[in-house]
């Protein structure tokens, strides 16, 4: 993905109304398909990190999904600050 495409995808994610809408953008316009890959993309592109307790979540996949939704929600909601 070239720099112009990266910037365009980043803008579309940031301007999404919901995390679900942003997730569709990532799935459609990036090669990253697994939750772990998409989470790594968010960490690298948006320079974010998360500290999560994962209370009661034992399955690693559910932890990744919870982190992904949390990070993506924070990115989408940031535009209102």
PyMOL commands that place a pseudoatom at each C-alpha (Angstrom):
pseudoatom trace, name=CA, resn=UNK, resi=1, chain=A, elem=C, hetatm=0, pos=[0.000, 0.000, 0.000]
pseudoatom trace, name=CA, resn=UNK, resi=2, chain=A, elem=C, hetatm=0, pos=[1.513, 3.341, -1.019]
pseudoatom trace, name=CA, resn=UNK, resi=3, chain=A, elem=C, hetatm=0, pos=[1.634, 6.472, 1.157]
pseudoatom trace, name=CA, resn=UNK, resi=4, chain=A, elem=C, hetatm=0, pos=[-1.362, 8.128, -0.540]
pseudoatom trace, name=CA, resn=UNK, resi=5, chain=A, elem=C, hetatm=0, pos=[-3.482, 5.024, -0.024]
pseudoatom trace, name=CA, resn=UNK, resi=6, chain=A, elem=C, hetatm=0, pos=[-2.342, 4.758, 3.607]
pseudoatom trace, name=CA, resn=UNK, resi=7, chain=A, elem=C, hetatm=0, pos=[-3.305, 8.372, 4.273]
pseudoatom trace, name=CA, resn=UNK, resi=8, chain=A, elem=C, hetatm=0, pos=[-6.673, 7.902, 2.557]
pseudoatom trace, name=CA, resn=UNK, resi=9, chain=A, elem=C, hetatm=0, pos=[-7.489, 4.778, 4.580]
pseudoatom trace, name=CA, resn=UNK, resi=10, chain=A, elem=C, hetatm=0, pos=[-6.380, 6.506, 7.780]
pseudoatom trace, name=CA, resn=UNK, resi=11, chain=A, elem=C, hetatm=0, pos=[-8.685, 9.459, 7.027]
pseudoatom trace, name=CA, resn=UNK, resi=12, chain=A, elem=C, hetatm=0, pos=[-11.618, 7.167, 6.224]
pseudoatom trace, name=CA, resn=UNK, resi=13, chain=A, elem=C, hetatm=0, pos=[-11.117, 5.299, 9.509]
pseudoatom trace, name=CA, resn=UNK, resi=14, chain=A, elem=C, hetatm=0, pos=[-10.890, 8.535, 11.497]
pseudoatom trace, name=CA, resn=UNK, resi=15, chain=A, elem=C, hetatm=0, pos=[-14.036, 9.928, 9.866]
pseudoatom trace, name=CA, resn=UNK, resi=16, chain=A, elem=C, hetatm=0, pos=[-16.113, 6.790, 10.347]
pseudoatom trace, name=CA, resn=UNK, resi=17, chain=A, elem=C, hetatm=0, pos=[-19.229, 7.167, 12.473]
pseudoatom trace, name=CA, resn=UNK, resi=18, chain=A, elem=C, hetatm=0, pos=[-18.813, 3.844, 14.312]
pseudoatom trace, name=CA, resn=UNK, resi=19, chain=A, elem=C, hetatm=0, pos=[-16.096, 1.301, 14.952]
pseudoatom trace, name=CA, resn=UNK, resi=20, chain=A, elem=C, hetatm=0, pos=[-18.029, -1.135, 12.752]
pseudoatom trace, name=CA, resn=UNK, resi=21, chain=A, elem=C, hetatm=0, pos=[-17.891, 1.295, 9.821]
pseudoatom trace, name=CA, resn=UNK, resi=22, chain=A, elem=C, hetatm=0, pos=[-14.170, 1.829, 10.398]
pseudoatom trace, name=CA, resn=UNK, resi=23, chain=A, elem=C, hetatm=0, pos=[-13.672, -1.940, 10.532]
pseudoatom trace, name=CA, resn=UNK, resi=24, chain=A, elem=C, hetatm=0, pos=[-15.312, -2.287, 7.111]
pseudoatom trace, name=CA, resn=UNK, resi=25, chain=A, elem=C, hetatm=0, pos=[-12.900, 0.317, 5.721]
pseudoatom trace, name=CA, resn=UNK, resi=26, chain=A, elem=C, hetatm=0, pos=[-9.908, -1.588, 7.091]
pseudoatom trace, name=CA, resn=UNK, resi=27, chain=A, elem=C, hetatm=0, pos=[-11.182, -4.918, 5.787]
pseudoatom trace, name=CA, resn=UNK, resi=28, chain=A, elem=C, hetatm=0, pos=[-11.898, -3.507, 2.325]
pseudoatom trace, name=CA, resn=UNK, resi=29, chain=A, elem=C, hetatm=0, pos=[-8.880, -1.270, 1.754]
pseudoatom trace, name=CA, resn=UNK, resi=30, chain=A, elem=C, hetatm=0, pos=[-6.027, -3.054, 3.539]
pseudoatom trace, name=CA, resn=UNK, resi=31, chain=A, elem=C, hetatm=0, pos=[-4.589, -6.539, 3.152]
pseudoatom trace, name=CA, resn=UNK, resi=32, chain=A, elem=C, hetatm=0, pos=[-5.003, -7.205, 6.884]
pseudoatom trace, name=CA, resn=UNK, resi=33, chain=A, elem=C, hetatm=0, pos=[-7.783, -9.728, 7.490]
pseudoatom trace, name=CA, resn=UNK, resi=34, chain=A, elem=C, hetatm=0, pos=[-7.226, -11.329, 10.894]
pseudoatom trace, name=CA, resn=UNK, resi=35, chain=A, elem=C, hetatm=0, pos=[-8.041, -9.440, 14.078]
pseudoatom trace, name=CA, resn=UNK, resi=36, chain=A, elem=C, hetatm=0, pos=[-4.408, -9.558, 15.170]
pseudoatom trace, name=CA, resn=UNK, resi=37, chain=A, elem=C, hetatm=0, pos=[-3.207, -8.118, 11.851]
pseudoatom trace, name=CA, resn=UNK, resi=38, chain=A, elem=C, hetatm=0, pos=[-5.805, -5.348, 11.934]
pseudoatom trace, name=CA, resn=UNK, resi=39, chain=A, elem=C, hetatm=0, pos=[-4.902, -4.513, 15.546]
pseudoatom trace, name=CA, resn=UNK, resi=40, chain=A, elem=C, hetatm=0, pos=[-1.211, -4.301, 14.599]
pseudoatom trace, name=CA, resn=UNK, resi=41, chain=A, elem=C, hetatm=0, pos=[-2.178, -2.029, 11.708]
pseudoatom trace, name=CA, resn=UNK, resi=42, chain=A, elem=C, hetatm=0, pos=[-3.988, 0.293, 14.125]
pseudoatom trace, name=CA, resn=UNK, resi=43, chain=A, elem=C, hetatm=0, pos=[-1.038, 0.334, 16.532]
pseudoatom trace, name=CA, resn=UNK, resi=44, chain=A, elem=C, hetatm=0, pos=[1.364, 1.255, 13.732]
pseudoatom trace, name=CA, resn=UNK, resi=45, chain=A, elem=C, hetatm=0, pos=[-0.799, 3.668, 11.777]
pseudoatom trace, name=CA, resn=UNK, resi=46, chain=A, elem=C, hetatm=0, pos=[-2.333, 5.596, 14.647]
pseudoatom trace, name=CA, resn=UNK, resi=47, chain=A, elem=C, hetatm=0, pos=[0.497, 5.284, 17.178]
pseudoatom trace, name=CA, resn=UNK, resi=48, chain=A, elem=C, hetatm=0, pos=[-1.846, 3.964, 19.858]
pseudoatom trace, name=CA, resn=UNK, resi=49, chain=A, elem=C, hetatm=0, pos=[-1.631, 1.340, 22.550]
pseudoatom trace, name=CA, resn=UNK, resi=50, chain=A, elem=C, hetatm=0, pos=[-4.024, -0.115, 25.070]
pseudoatom trace, name=CA, resn=UNK, resi=51, chain=A, elem=C, hetatm=0, pos=[-3.824, -1.304, 28.620]
pseudoatom trace, name=CA, resn=UNK, resi=52, chain=A, elem=C, hetatm=0, pos=[-6.574, -3.821, 29.169]
pseudoatom trace, name=CA, resn=UNK, resi=53, chain=A, elem=C, hetatm=0, pos=[-7.306, -6.018, 32.127]
pseudoatom trace, name=CA, resn=UNK, resi=54, chain=A, elem=C, hetatm=0, pos=[-9.325, -8.650, 30.234]
pseudoatom trace, name=CA, resn=UNK, resi=55, chain=A, elem=C, hetatm=0, pos=[-11.145, -9.642, 33.399]
pseudoatom trace, name=CA, resn=UNK, resi=56, chain=A, elem=C, hetatm=0, pos=[-12.951, -12.884, 32.786]
pseudoatom trace, name=CA, resn=UNK, resi=57, chain=A, elem=C, hetatm=0, pos=[-11.644, -13.340, 29.240]
pseudoatom trace, name=CA, resn=UNK, resi=58, chain=A, elem=C, hetatm=0, pos=[-9.498, -16.425, 28.918]
pseudoatom trace, name=CA, resn=UNK, resi=59, chain=A, elem=C, hetatm=0, pos=[-9.608, -17.017, 25.160]
pseudoatom trace, name=CA, resn=UNK, resi=60, chain=A, elem=C, hetatm=0, pos=[-6.782, -15.177, 23.365]
pseudoatom trace, name=CA, resn=UNK, resi=61, chain=A, elem=C, hetatm=0, pos=[-8.936, -14.490, 20.291]
pseudoatom trace, name=CA, resn=UNK, resi=62, chain=A, elem=C, hetatm=0, pos=[-11.585, -12.792, 22.442]
pseudoatom trace, name=CA, resn=UNK, resi=63, chain=A, elem=C, hetatm=0, pos=[-8.880, -10.667, 24.059]
pseudoatom trace, name=CA, resn=UNK, resi=64, chain=A, elem=C, hetatm=0, pos=[-7.640, -9.551, 20.639]
pseudoatom trace, name=CA, resn=UNK, resi=65, chain=A, elem=C, hetatm=0, pos=[-11.183, -8.731, 19.527]
pseudoatom trace, name=CA, resn=UNK, resi=66, chain=A, elem=C, hetatm=0, pos=[-11.861, -6.744, 22.710]
pseudoatom trace, name=CA, resn=UNK, resi=67, chain=A, elem=C, hetatm=0, pos=[-8.629, -4.767, 22.251]
pseudoatom trace, name=CA, resn=UNK, resi=68, chain=A, elem=C, hetatm=0, pos=[-9.369, -4.192, 18.568]
pseudoatom trace, name=CA, resn=UNK, resi=69, chain=A, elem=C, hetatm=0, pos=[-12.863, -2.843, 19.250]
pseudoatom trace, name=CA, resn=UNK, resi=70, chain=A, elem=C, hetatm=0, pos=[-11.573, -0.645, 22.072]
pseudoatom trace, name=CA, resn=UNK, resi=71, chain=A, elem=C, hetatm=0, pos=[-8.749, 0.881, 20.011]
pseudoatom trace, name=CA, resn=UNK, resi=72, chain=A, elem=C, hetatm=0, pos=[-10.923, 1.369, 16.944]
pseudoatom trace, name=CA, resn=UNK, resi=73, chain=A, elem=C, hetatm=0, pos=[-13.691, 2.947, 19.029]
pseudoatom trace, name=CA, resn=UNK, resi=74, chain=A, elem=C, hetatm=0, pos=[-11.201, 5.357, 20.606]
pseudoatom trace, name=CA, resn=UNK, resi=75, chain=A, elem=C, hetatm=0, pos=[-9.884, 6.378, 17.174]
pseudoatom trace, name=CA, resn=UNK, resi=76, chain=A, elem=C, hetatm=0, pos=[-13.380, 6.960, 15.793]
pseudoatom trace, name=CA, resn=UNK, resi=77, chain=A, elem=C, hetatm=0, pos=[-14.504, 8.891, 18.893]
pseudoatom trace, name=CA, resn=UNK, resi=78, chain=A, elem=C, hetatm=0, pos=[-11.355, 11.049, 18.984]
pseudoatom trace, name=CA, resn=UNK, resi=79, chain=A, elem=C, hetatm=0, pos=[-12.714, 13.407, 16.288]
pseudoatom trace, name=CA, resn=UNK, resi=80, chain=A, elem=C, hetatm=0, pos=[-15.262, 14.766, 18.752]
pseudoatom trace, name=CA, resn=UNK, resi=81, chain=A, elem=C, hetatm=0, pos=[-12.628, 16.011, 21.196]
for i in range(1, 81): cmd.bond("trace and resi %d" % i, "trace and resi %d" % (i + 1))
show_as sticks, trace
zoom trace
